[in-house]
Amino acid sequence: MSEPLLSVRGLNAWYGESHALHGVDLDVNTGETVTLVGRNGVGKTTTLRAIMGLIRKRTGSIHFDGKDLIALPLHKTARTGIGYVPEERGIFASLTVDENLILPPVVAKGGMSIEEIFSLFPNLKERRNSPGTKLSGGEQQMLAIARMLRTGDKMLLLDEPTEGLAPVIVQRIGELLAELKRRGMTVLLVEQNFHFASKIADRFYLMDHGKVVSHFPVEELESRMGELHEVLGV
Ligand code: ATP
């Protein structure tokens, strides 16, 4: 079997003196969609931020596409082909959809043209002259993902893309992620909505107290529900 596209081993991370990650291990293979689950505050967002280099105080190893990310600063990590969409989405609110899509540089072969983006996101085309502030939460989420597709990134880290969205929009985002998967995109996502995640995820990693406590393929999701309820406290 070929090397995972992303391989994280023994990842520790700190906010100042506060030790948030305690040796996270995970792998994501090319073309897979992998979902991180766990209670609030167990370190899911911190894992994504530490992989990207948004948290500088970190130890362990992070290998992505043949490169060692642990020593790289954020701006270099962002050019290795790994993109991050934070929970707060990170679009330019005062700029229009078009302007948001023009700004990201196409950094690798495979970066989508604006026309390709609009064929994948017809609703964004309809809103192309609207400023970010006038977009719905779902449109903002789609624009945030679309901006990453402009760059030609091979892998996306998505933090709770369905948070606060209406069911019909959640379904649309699910279809979009399924289409990206068909096109070979690799995704690591944080997601609390199991119904949504079960439709697109190949595997799950369960986190507790700053580390991974188990992982399993989507086929085991139903039989793992007891364990999940216990760890998730729901
Ligand atoms: P949530 O779903 O609530 O975002 P999470 O699993 O993503 O939860 P993190 O946001 O990664 O959890 O938080 C992990 C731990 O780090 C928590 O104890 C949190 O309080 C702490 N933490 C997060 N951000 C900061 C920060 N900027 N400064 C200090 N501590 C932080």
Boltz pocket constraint, residues with backbone or C-beta under 6 A from the ligand:
constraints:
  - pocket:
      binder: B
      contacts: [[A, 15], [A, 18], [A, 20], [A, 38], [A, 39], [A, 40], [A, 41], [A, 42], [A, 43], [A, 44], [A, 45], [A, 46], [A, 47]]
      max_distance: 6.0
